Amino acid sequence: MALYTKAAEILEKVERKEGAVKTLVYESKFQNIKQLYALVCETQKYSSVLQDIIISTKLLKETKLKMNLAKVLLYDFLIGQGLKCGGSWKAVMMKHRSRLQAALARMKVKKKVSRNQDLLPPGIRKASEDQLPRYVRVNTLKTTMEDVIDYFKREGFSYQGQAARLDDLRSLSGKTFLCDQHLPELLVFPPKMDFHAHFLYQAGHIVLQDKASCLPAYLLNPPPGAHVLDACAAPGNKTSQLAAIMGNKGKLVAFDLDAKRLSTMSTLLLRAGVTCQQLANQDFLKVDPESPEYRGVEYILLDPSCSGSGMVCLRDSSPAPPQEEEARLQALAAFQLRCLNHALRFPRLQRLVYSTCSVHKQENEEVVSAGLQQNEGYRLIPVLPSWPERGLEPLTQCLRASTTHTLTHGFFVALLERRPPSSEDAAPMQLSTTASSPEISVSNENWEAGTVSLDQDAAEGNKGKKKKKKRKGNTKSQC
Ligand SMILES: C[S@@+](CC[C@H](N)C(=O)[O-])C[C@H]1O[C@@H](n2cnc3c(N)ncnc32)[C@H](O)[C@@H]1O
């Protein structure tokens, strides 16, 4: 019962624009967050279909249910995996079962479709989250790719090797899985595969993280021993990925304003075996870059609050009026630019990744362009040449991600690097691309005597990586 009451409450709050689904779900303190999140998202997605059935069957009048409660119950009863409650609500739904089923069937006949998902409005159908592959990041702090692949094979999954193109991901079905073509520690399973109850997830050996959201930490690539800040960190999947890249060696400080999200993060990091972190419930904008504690920071991951417009299930089916929406985007962009400007003030910063799960250029390319204009000591680095979707012109060095082009949620990533002190930029040199080193271009000169140069960092990082690669030899050959 509590699942449906909470889900209905959240839908009401979303309608009153009291917050984004994800935040409201996290704040609900419901025991099974994933289950609640999935139910709210799915009900939202099928909202118009459910509403039509409720109206045509006069369900509210017959049952005295409120609209959102009726919707969540009806979703699980007719479309989802069956009602997860007994009692009076189940009795009510059972009483009206044949009328409800008949209404759904009539809708399908009218639209000449046979599957429930074909009833969805075209935009939603295309973007539906359950059509995205299930991405599984292997947590190398606790296990290896090889062990995880073997584990799944022993469970009857068939391993198809490394993907060569996006269509390989699209054609996954049944108990098959692949190693991703871009990210070396990412496995890809068919859509809807649910691993929340799986031992490897519960034990922190795997992290269920969308592919696009794995890009920022992968591209920042701080070497073991580095001094790293995760400026807006909770709930912390990217922080745990940074710790894995650093082999738990170095200083990884994670800030977040929201104490509740930070406490969720602490549990997540514990499960992932992260030990090099320091969590701070603090406003990143108030952190003094010149303070002895932070003046040695070399890498920053900046993933600030954004509109969330790239998150498939968060796409609002009833968007705010254009003026309200524009004002909201402007306010977010101003905050994001303040964060970026602040981050670029850390005196020994070498590299920064800026990312959002927004599809709006105001929060992405425009923030980065303004940040670069106001901080001439930094430049953009072209990343992952093989990535199919680029930042909007002229910022094609950056990456974009989307359901259609990359089979992920909508996302944006930019990698900024401190310029060498000389006036002319060195021509970027393309590094050879291997599964373990991100495809980035770095300048081919050394600079800044007395500080750690990026080239040295990268070289140190690569040394570390080479050793790691050797240790994991078989793993890599599997990909
Ligand atoms: C997009 S989420 C970060 C997601 C996170 N990077 C991850 O991968 O799990 C943005 C976060 O920024 C936090 N935040 C917003 N303003 C902040 C500020 N001024 N200082 C620190 N954290 C802030 C929010 O509480 C929220 O948790």
The ligand as a Gaussian input file, in Angstrom:
#p B3LYP/6-31G(d) Opt

LIG

0 1
 C       23.399000      16.676000     -10.776000
 S       23.493000      16.394000      -9.086000
 C       25.056000      15.596000      -8.933000
 C       25.065000      14.153000      -9.294000
 C       26.347000      13.473000      -8.935000
 N       27.487000      14.117000      -9.582000
 C       26.343000      11.988000      -9.258000
 O       26.870000      11.609000     -10.281000
 O       25.794000      11.211000      -8.484000
 C       23.845000      17.975000      -8.460000
 C       24.113000      18.015000      -6.987000
 O       24.632000      19.296000      -6.687000
 C       24.265000      19.620000      -5.369000
 N       24.471000      21.088000      -5.234000
 C       23.720000      22.095000      -5.697000
 N       24.281000      23.282000      -5.418000
 C       25.441000      23.026000      -4.762000
 C       26.466000      23.842000      -4.195000
 N       26.414000      25.174000      -4.259000
 N       27.511000      23.224000      -3.584000
 C       27.565000      21.882000      -3.506000
 N       26.612000      21.063000      -4.016000
 C       25.564000      21.616000      -4.636000
 C       22.839000      19.151000      -5.292000
 O       22.466000      18.943000      -3.944000
 C       22.910000      17.838000      -6.084000
 O       23.107000      16.753000      -5.227000

